Amino acid sequence: MSLHARASLTLGKLAVALTFAGMAIAAHADTVRVTVAHYSDQTAPYFEKMARQFEKANPGTTIKIEDVNWDTLQQKLQTDISGNANADLAIVGTRWLLDFVKDGVAEPLDGYMDASFKNRFIAPFLAPGQIDGKTYGLPIAASARALYYNKDLLASVGYPNGPKTWNDVIDASKKLKAKGIAGFGLQGKEIETDVYYYYALWTNGGEVVNKQGKAAFDSPAGIKAATLYKTMIDEGLTQPGVTGYSREDVQNLFKQGRVAMVISAPFLAKQIKKEAPNLKYGIDPLPTGTNAATYAVTDSIVMFKNSKVKKSAWKFLDYLFTKEPRVEFTSTEGFLPTTKAEASDPAFNDPDTKAFIALLPTARFAPTITGWEDTAKAVSNAMQSVYLGKAKPADALKQASSEADQSLGH
């Protein structure tokens, strides 16, 4: 073999070697974009910290965090997706998942997960992110709902351990009214007005949507639940002007000691400790009619199908769902643990978190169905008209039911 031939062969090998080296470098020089939902002023700093820790352990990978407010998040994601400018990973309301799956933009995650990864999760929280037997979202945040009660006020009317049934709530509220105090804080405005109605619906044995995907709240249990709230308003057992109060407004009344009972999420306890440290409160399951129930919510983190860096994106996801990152996120934001490892951490060994975790066996989730948002709107409108005395419960629910069925495709 001539020198020339050997030289070119060596150069050829070198070129191949360099190509491989280049590929190796390219494979590692990944930028993963993550759109995160703004929960509080702690959210962005938390994700930035996780990004830096991950980058240190994975040289060559850059994590870019984009913090977006909840009220504009869905719109931003839709705009980004239609312009093919979306991030690789994003936090979404779990109820938006179905549309992402139907539009073919969400990446199924089962191929990335082994049994031990799946086993990290508390099972009820993994279920909402699964559609048609495939996992599209991992539960990044979770909460449930319970009844907060003012211990001093409730003890003063004979309920030192809080009310257990709706009859107890009414009885306690009547006695509090005699003292000039609103008993039950009732939400009647903005997001989750429908959910506040479901508390009474579910605990009286009703359902929002049946197994056939049709509206089911126009039922004896549904009418009973709506009538319960309307009667409480009429008898002055709630704060006046219910339809002027959002979830946050009702929580504020409770923090100020102006209502004795309110239904809310775990984060209210964190707020009370900070803003009303002298308020003595208890946490009870939702009052029962015929049965126990709570509302549980998850937000999911998803990977988009058009991501060019799926391997690195998954690696970051995997990292976020290890114990320390989870404990820090969940305890800082005031959510419930979604993995077994974080649940066992002393950070969640407080009575407040335990009270919420104990409710999970009776948890209801918003069903992952098309038309759920419009159904929620129809129910909220119906309840507002009932609260204002513009329509009778049976008529309002009948009207809302036919609107919901149109949205649900029936």
C-alpha positions as CSV (number, residue, x, y, z in Angstrom):
1,M,0.0,0.0,0.0
2,S,1.5,3.3,-1.0
3,L,2.2,5.9,1.6
4,H,-0.3,8.1,-0.1
5,A,-3.0,5.5,0.2
6,R,-2.2,4.8,3.8
7,A,-2.2,8.5,4.6
8,S,-5.6,9.0,3.0
9,L,-6.9,5.9,4.9
10,T,-5.6,7.3,8.2
11,L,-7.2,10.7,7.3
12,G,-10.4,8.8,6.5
13,K,-10.3,7.1,9.8
14,L,-9.6,10.4,11.5
15,A,-12.5,12.0,9.7
16,V,-14.8,9.2,10.8
17,A,-13.5,9.5,14.3
18,L,-14.0,13.3,14.3
19,T,-17.5,12.8,12.9
20,F,-18.3,10.5,15.8
21,A,-16.7,12.9,18.3
22,G,-18.8,15.6,16.8
23,M,-21.9,13.5,17.1
24,A,-21.1,12.8,20.7
25,I,-20.6,16.4,21.4
26,A,-23.8,17.3,19.6
27,A,-25.7,14.7,21.5
28,H,-24.7,16.2,24.8
29,A,-25.1,19.8,23.9
30,D,-28.8,19.8,24.4
31,T,-31.0,22.7,25.5
32,V,-34.2,21.7,27.2
33,R,-36.9,24.3,27.4
34,V,-39.4,24.0,30.2
35,T,-42.6,26.1,30.6
36,V,-43.6,26.2,34.2
37,A,-46.9,27.4,35.7
38,H,-46.5,30.3,38.2
39,Y,-47.9,29.0,41.5
40,S,-46.2,31.6,43.8
41,D,-43.1,33.8,43.9
42,Q,-41.2,30.7,44.9
43,T,-41.9,28.8,41.7
44,A,-39.4,30.2,39.3
45,P,-36.5,30.3,41.8
46,Y,-37.2,26.6,42.7
47,F,-37.1,25.5,39.0
48,E,-34.0,27.6,38.3
49,K,-32.3,25.9,41.3
50,M,-33.2,22.5,40.0
51,A,-32.0,23.4,36.5
52,R,-28.6,24.5,37.8
53,Q,-28.3,21.3,39.9
54,F,-29.2,19.1,37.0
55,E,-26.8,21.0,34.6
56,K,-23.9,20.4,37.1
57,A,-24.6,16.7,37.2
58,N,-25.2,16.6,33.4
59,P,-22.5,18.7,31.7
60,G,-23.5,19.8,28.2
61,T,-27.2,20.0,28.9
62,T,-28.8,23.4,29.4
63,I,-32.2,23.8,31.0
64,K,-34.1,26.9,30.2
65,I,-37.0,27.8,32.5
66,E,-40.0,29.9,31.3
67,D,-42.4,31.0,34.1
68,V,-45.9,31.8,32.9
69,N,-49.0,32.9,34.9
70,W,-51.8,30.4,35.2
71,D,-54.4,32.7,33.6
72,T,-52.4,33.0,30.4
73,L,-50.8,29.6,30.4
74,Q,-53.3,27.6,28.3
75,Q,-53.5,30.4,25.6
76,K,-49.7,30.7,25.5
77,L,-49.2,26.9,25.0
78,Q,-51.8,26.8,22.3
79,T,-50.2,29.7,20.4
80,D,-46.7,28.2,20.8
81,I,-47.8,24.8,19.6
82,S,-49.6,26.2,16.5
83,G,-46.4,28.1,15.7
84,N,-44.2,25.1,16.4
85,A,-42.4,27.2,19.0
86,N,-43.4,25.3,22.1
87,A,-41.0,24.2,24.9
88,D,-40.0,20.6,25.3
89,L,-41.7,20.1,28.7
90,A,-44.6,22.1,30.2
91,I,-46.8,22.1,33.3
92,V,-50.4,21.9,32.3
93,G,-53.8,21.7,34.0
94,T,-54.4,17.9,33.8
95,R,-57.9,18.6,32.4
96,W,-56.2,20.1,29.3
97,L,-54.4,16.8,28.5
98,L,-57.2,15.3,26.5
99,D,-57.1,18.1,23.9
100,F,-53.3,17.8,23.6
101,V,-53.7,14.1,23.1
102,K,-56.5,14.5,20.6
103,D,-54.4,17.0,18.7
104,G,-51.5,14.6,18.7
105,V,-49.0,17.0,20.4
106,A,-48.4,15.1,23.7
107,E,-45.7,12.4,23.8
108,P,-46.7,9.1,25.5
109,L,-44.3,8.6,28.4
110,D,-44.7,4.8,29.0
111,G,-41.8,3.9,26.8
112,Y,-39.5,6.0,29.1
113,M,-40.8,4.6,32.4
114,D,-39.8,1.3,34.0
115,A,-41.8,-0.4,36.8
116,S,-39.7,1.2,39.5
117,F,-40.3,4.7,38.1
118,K,-44.0,4.1,38.0
119,N,-43.8,2.7,41.5
120,R,-42.5,6.0,42.9
121,F,-46.0,7.5,42.6
122,I,-49.0,7.4,45.0
123,A,-51.4,5.5,42.6
124,P,-54.5,7.8,42.7
125,F,-52.3,10.8,41.5
126,L,-50.9,8.9,38.5
127,A,-54.3,8.0,37.1
128,P,-55.6,11.4,35.9
129,G,-52.6,11.7,33.6
130,Q,-53.5,8.5,31.8
131,I,-55.7,8.4,28.8
132,D,-56.7,5.3,26.9
133,G,-54.2,3.2,28.8
134,K,-51.3,5.5,28.1
135,T,-49.5,7.9,30.4
136,Y,-49.2,11.5,29.0
137,G,-48.7,13.5,32.1
138,L,-46.9,13.1,35.5
139,P,-48.4,14.7,38.6
140,I,-46.2,17.6,39.4
141,A,-48.7,19.2,41.9
142,A,-51.7,17.8,43.8
143,S,-54.2,19.0,46.2
144,A,-57.5,18.0,47.8
145,R,-60.2,19.8,49.6
146,A,-61.3,19.8,53.3
147,L,-63.4,21.8,55.7
148,Y,-61.4,24.4,57.7
149,Y,-63.2,25.5,60.8
150,N,-62.4,28.3,63.4
151,K,-61.8,26.3,66.6
152,D,-62.8,29.1,69.0
153,L,-66.0,29.9,67.1
154,L,-67.1,26.3,66.7
155,A,-66.3,25.4,70.3
156,S,-68.5,28.3,71.4
157,V,-71.5,26.7,69.8
158,G,-70.8,23.1,71.0
159,Y,-68.6,21.8,68.1
160,P,-65.1,21.7,69.6
161,N,-64.0,19.1,67.1
162,G,-65.7,20.7,64.1
163,P,-68.9,19.7,62.2
164,K,-69.2,16.2,60.7
165,T,-72.4,16.4,58.7
166,W,-74.2,19.1,56.7
167,N,-76.8,19.1,59.5
168,D,-74.0,20.0,62.0
169,V,-72.9,22.8,59.7
170,I,-76.5,24.2,59.6
171,D,-77.0,23.8,63.4
172,A,-73.6,25.4,64.2
173,S,-74.3,28.3,61.7
174,K,-77.7,29.0,63.2
175,K,-76.1,29.3,66.7
176,L,-73.3,31.5,65.2
177,K,-75.8,33.7,63.5
178,A,-77.4,34.4,66.9
179,K,-73.9,35.8,67.8
180,G,-73.7,37.9,64.6
181,I,-71.2,35.7,62.8
182,A,-71.6,34.1,59.3
183,G,-71.2,30.4,59.7
184,F,-70.4,29.0,56.3
185,G,-68.3,30.7,53.7
186,L,-69.8,30.0,50.3
187,Q,-68.1,30.8,47.0
188,G,-70.2,32.2,44.2
189,K,-67.8,33.8,41.8
190,E,-65.0,32.9,39.3
191,I,-63.1,29.7,38.8
192,E,-64.3,26.7,40.9
193,T,-67.7,28.1,41.7
194,D,-69.0,24.8,40.2
195,V,-66.7,22.8,42.4
196,Y,-68.1,24.4,45.5
197,Y,-71.4,23.0,44.5
198,Y,-70.0,19.5,43.8
199,Y,-68.9,19.3,47.4
200,A,-72.6,19.2,48.4
201,L,-73.5,17.1,45.3
202,W,-71.0,14.3,45.9
203,T,-71.5,14.1,49.7
204,N,-75.3,13.7,49.0
205,G,-74.6,10.8,46.6
206,G,-74.8,12.7,43.3
207,E,-72.5,12.7,40.3
208,V,-71.5,15.5,37.9
209,V,-71.2,13.2,34.8
210,N,-72.4,9.6,34.5
211,K,-70.5,6.6,33.0
212,Q,-72.0,7.3,29.6
213,G,-70.4,10.8,29.7
214,K,-73.8,12.6,30.1
215,A,-74.6,15.3,32.6
216,A,-75.9,13.7,35.8
217,F,-76.2,16.6,38.3
218,D,-79.9,17.3,37.3
219,S,-80.9,14.6,39.8
220,P,-82.6,14.4,43.2
221,A,-79.2,14.6,44.9
222,G,-78.3,17.6,42.7
223,I,-81.5,19.4,43.6
224,K,-80.9,18.6,47.2
225,A,-77.4,20.0,47.1
226,A,-78.4,23.2,45.4
227,T,-81.4,23.6,47.8
228,L,-79.1,23.1,50.8
229,Y,-76.9,26.1,49.8
230,K,-79.9,28.3,48.8
231,T,-81.6,27.6,52.1
232,M,-78.4,28.5,54.0
233,I,-78.2,31.8,52.0
234,D,-81.9,32.6,52.7
235,E,-81.5,31.9,56.4
236,G,-78.4,34.1,56.7
237,L,-76.1,31.2,57.5
238,T,-73.5,32.3,54.9
239,Q,-71.8,35.6,54.3
240,P,-74.1,38.1,52.5
241,G,-73.8,38.6,48.7
242,V,-72.3,35.1,47.9
243,T,-72.0,35.8,44.2
244,G,-69.5,38.6,44.9
245,Y,-67.0,36.2,46.5
246,S,-64.3,34.2,44.7
247,R,-62.4,31.3,46.3
248,E,-59.7,33.7,47.5
249,D,-62.2,36.2,48.9
250,V,-63.9,33.4,51.0
251,Q,-60.5,32.3,52.2
252,N,-59.7,35.9,53.2
253,L,-63.0,36.1,55.2
254,F,-61.9,33.0,57.1
255,K,-58.4,34.3,57.8
256,Q,-60.1,37.5,59.2
257,G,-62.4,35.5,61.4
258,R,-65.4,36.7,59.6
259,V,-66.7,33.3,58.6
260,A,-66.4,30.2,60.8
261,M,-66.1,27.5,58.2
262,V,-64.8,27.3,54.6
263,I,-63.8,24.5,52.2
264,S,-60.3,24.9,50.7
265,A,-57.0,23.3,49.8
266,P,-53.8,22.5,51.8
267,F,-52.2,25.8,50.8
268,L,-54.7,27.7,53.0
269,A,-53.0,26.3,56.1
270,K,-49.7,27.8,54.9
271,Q,-51.3,31.2,54.3
272,I,-53.0,31.2,57.8
273,K,-49.7,30.5,59.5
274,K,-48.1,33.4,57.7
275,E,-51.0,35.9,57.6
276,A,-53.1,35.1,60.6
277,P,-50.8,33.2,63.0
278,N,-53.2,33.6,66.0
279,L,-56.1,32.0,64.2
280,K,-56.8,28.5,65.7
281,Y,-58.2,26.3,63.0
282,G,-59.1,22.6,62.6
283,I,-59.3,20.6,59.4
284,D,-62.1,18.1,58.9
285,P,-63.3,16.0,56.0
286,L,-66.1,17.6,53.9
287,P,-69.4,17.5,55.7
288,T,-71.3,14.4,54.8
289,G,-74.9,14.0,53.7
290,T,-75.1,10.3,52.7
291,N,-71.4,9.7,52.1
292,A,-67.8,11.0,52.2
293,A,-66.1,12.6,49.3
294,T,-63.4,15.1,48.5
295,Y,-62.2,16.9,45.3
296,A,-58.7,16.2,44.3
297,V,-56.8,18.0,41.6
298,T,-53.5,17.4,39.9
299,D,-51.4,19.4,37.5
300,S,-49.3,17.5,35.1
301,I,-46.0,17.9,33.4
302,V,-45.9,16.8,29.8
303,M,-43.4,16.3,27.0
304,F,-44.3,17.5,23.6
305,K,-44.0,15.2,20.6
306,N,-42.1,17.7,18.5
307,S,-39.2,17.9,21.1
308,K,-35.8,17.3,19.5
309,V,-34.2,16.6,22.8
310,K,-36.5,13.9,24.3
311,K,-33.7,11.9,25.9
312,S,-32.4,14.9,27.9
313,A,-35.9,16.2,28.6
314,W,-36.9,12.8,30.1
315,K,-33.7,12.8,32.1
316,F,-34.7,16.1,33.7
317,L,-38.2,14.9,34.3
318,D,-36.8,11.8,36.0
319,Y,-34.6,14.1,38.2
320,L,-37.6,16.3,39.2
321,F,-39.4,13.2,40.5
322,T,-36.6,12.1,42.8
323,K,-37.1,12.6,46.5
324,E,-35.2,15.8,47.3
325,P,-36.6,18.0,44.4
326,R,-40.1,16.7,45.2
327,V,-39.9,17.4,48.9
328,E,-38.6,20.9,48.3
329,F,-41.3,21.8,45.6
330,T,-44.3,20.3,47.5
331,S,-43.5,21.7,50.9
332,T,-42.6,25.2,49.5
333,E,-45.8,25.5,47.5
334,G,-48.1,23.9,50.1
335,F,-49.2,20.9,47.9
336,L,-49.7,17.2,48.7
337,P,-47.0,14.6,48.0
338,T,-47.5,12.7,44.8
339,T,-44.7,10.3,45.3
340,K,-44.2,7.7,48.2
341,A,-40.7,8.9,49.0
342,E,-41.7,12.5,49.6
343,A,-44.8,11.4,51.6
344,S,-42.5,9.6,54.0
345,D,-40.4,12.7,54.6
346,P,-40.7,14.5,58.0
347,A,-41.6,17.7,56.0
348,F,-45.1,16.1,55.6
349,N,-45.4,14.8,59.1
350,D,-47.5,17.7,60.2
351,P,-51.2,17.2,61.2
352,D,-52.5,19.5,58.4
353,T,-50.9,17.5,55.6
354,K,-51.9,14.2,57.3
355,A,-55.5,15.4,57.5
356,F,-55.5,15.9,53.7
357,I,-53.7,12.7,52.8
358,A,-56.3,10.8,54.9
359,L,-59.0,12.1,52.5
360,L,-57.5,10.6,49.4
361,P,-59.4,7.3,49.4
362,T,-62.6,9.2,48.8
363,A,-61.2,11.6,46.2
364,R,-63.0,12.5,43.0
365,F,-61.1,14.0,40.1
366,A,-62.4,16.1,37.3
367,P,-63.0,13.5,34.5
368,T,-60.7,13.7,31.5
369,I,-63.4,14.3,29.0
370,T,-64.0,16.8,26.2
371,G,-66.5,19.5,27.2
372,W,-65.6,19.5,30.9
373,E,-64.7,23.2,30.9
374,D,-68.0,24.2,29.3
375,T,-69.9,21.9,31.7
376,A,-68.2,23.7,34.6
377,K,-69.3,27.0,33.2
378,A,-72.9,25.9,32.8
379,V,-73.0,24.6,36.4
380,S,-71.4,27.9,37.7
381,N,-74.0,30.0,35.8
382,A,-76.8,27.8,37.1
383,M,-75.6,28.1,40.7
384,Q,-75.2,31.9,40.5
385,S,-78.8,32.2,39.3
386,V,-80.0,30.0,42.2
387,Y,-78.0,32.0,44.7
388,L,-79.4,35.2,43.4
389,G,-83.0,33.8,43.5
390,K,-83.4,34.2,39.7
391,A,-84.2,30.5,39.2
392,K,-85.4,27.5,41.2
393,P,-82.7,24.8,41.7
394,A,-84.6,22.2,39.6
395,D,-85.1,24.6,36.7
396,A,-81.5,26.0,36.8
397,L,-80.0,22.5,36.9
398,K,-82.3,21.2,34.1
399,Q,-81.2,24.2,31.9
400,A,-77.5,23.6,32.8
401,S,-77.8,19.9,32.1
402,S,-79.0,20.4,28.5
403,E,-76.2,23.0,27.9
404,A,-73.6,20.5,29.4
405,D,-74.9,17.6,27.3
406,Q,-74.3,19.7,24.1
407,S,-70.7,20.4,25.2
408,L,-70.3,16.7,26.1
409,G,-71.4,15.7,22.7
410,H,-74.9,14.3,23.5
